């Protein structure tokens, strides 16, 4: 009878060990999947941001040329656009920190919440 209890305890110990190993493997895979999705979302964000910045740069150049033609002085158009950009930089560096931080936290919170929903949905 003592051997049966000892065998049962050894079997229970092996089952617990297997359970812990499989749980660790599951969480490793889960972390890998979440990391991959977060990296993909960040990469997509940076690509879209880069394209938007190119668009914005060309738009500002076009506005500067248009203003230069209106004022019959090309450099004045570029100075006006540069001045507006300088004012925007001053505004966002002084007041916009809270706005930008809130926006970034909200966007990344939505990204990670959607990743969590995808991971937890039944397959």
C-alpha positions in Angstrom: 0.0 0.0 0.0 2.9 2.4 0.8 4.2 1.9 -2.7 0.9 2.8 -4.2 0.8 6.1 -2.3 4.4 6.8 -3.2 3.7 6.0 -6.9 0.6 8.3 -6.8 2.7 11.1 -5.2 5.4 10.7 -7.9 2.7 10.7 -10.6 1.2 13.8 -9.1 4.6 15.5 -8.9 5.2 14.7 -12.6 1.8 16.0 -13.6 2.4 19.3 -11.7 5.8 19.6 -13.3 4.3 19.0 -16.8 1.6 21.5 -16.0 4.1 24.2 -15.0 6.3 23.6 -18.1 3.3 23.8 -20.4 2.1 27.0 -18.7 5.5 28.6 -19.1 5.5 27.6 -22.8 2.0 29.0 -23.2 3.0 32.4 -21.7 6.2 32.5 -23.8 4.1 32.0 -26.9 1.5 34.5 -25.7 4.3 37.1 -25.0 5.8 36.4 -28.4 2.5 36.9 -30.1 1.8 40.2 -28.3 5.3 41.5 -28.9 5.0 40.7 -32.6 1.6 42.4 -32.9 2.8 45.5 -31.0 5.9 45.7 -33.2 3.8 45.4 -36.3 1.5 48.2 -35.0 4.5 50.4 -34.2 6.0 49.8 -37.6 2.7 50.6 -39.3 2.4 53.8 -37.2 5.9 54.9 -38.2 5.4 54.2 -41.9 2.1 56.1 -41.9 3.7 59.0 -39.9 6.6 59.1 -42.4 4.3 59.3 -45.4 2.2 62.0 -43.6 5.3 64.0 -42.9 6.3 63.9 -46.6 2.8 65.0 -47.6 3.0 67.8 -45.1 6.4 69.0 -46.3 5.2 69.1 -49.9 2.1 70.9 -48.8 4.1 73.5 -46.9 6.4 74.0 -49.9 3.4 74.5 -52.2 1.9 77.0 -49.8 5.2 78.9 -49.6 5.4 79.1 -53.4 1.7 80.1 -53.7 2.3 82.9 -51.1 5.5 84.0 -52.8 3.6 84.4 -56.1 0.8 86.3 -54.4 3.3 88.7 -52.8 5.6 88.8 -55.9 8.5 87.8 -53.7 9.2 84.1 -53.4 11.4 84.4 -50.3 8.6 86.2 -48.4 6.3 83.2 -49.0 8.9 80.9 -47.5 9.6 83.3 -44.6 5.9 83.4 -43.8 5.6 79.6 -43.8 8.7 79.3 -41.7 7.3 81.8 -39.2 4.1 79.9 -38.9 6.0 76.7 -38.4 8.1 78.4 -35.7 5.0 79.6 -33.9 3.6 76.0 -34.0 6.9 74.7 -32.6 6.8 77.2 -29.8 3.1 76.4 -29.1 3.6 72.6 -29.0 6.8 72.8 -27.0 5.1 74.9 -24.3 1.4 73.9 -24.2 1.2 70.8 -26.4 3.1 68.4 -24.2 -0.1 67.4 -22.4 -2.0 67.2 -25.6 0.6 65.0 -27.3 1.1 62.8 -24.3 -2.7 62.2 -24.0 -3.0 61.5 -27.7 -0.1 59.0 -27.7 -1.4 57.2 -24.6 -4.9 57.0 -26.0 -3.7 55.7 -29.4 -1.3 53.1 -27.9 -3.9 52.1 -25.3 -6.3 51.3 -28.2 -3.6 49.4 -30.1 -2.8 47.2 -27.1 -6.5 46.8 -26.2 -7.2 45.5 -29.7 -4.2 43.2 -29.5 -5.5 41.9 -26.1 -8.9 41.3 -27.7 -7.4 39.4 -30.6 -5.3 37.2 -28.3 -8.2 36.4 -26.0 -10.8 35.7 -28.7 -11.6 32.0 -29.2 -10.1 30.5 -32.3 
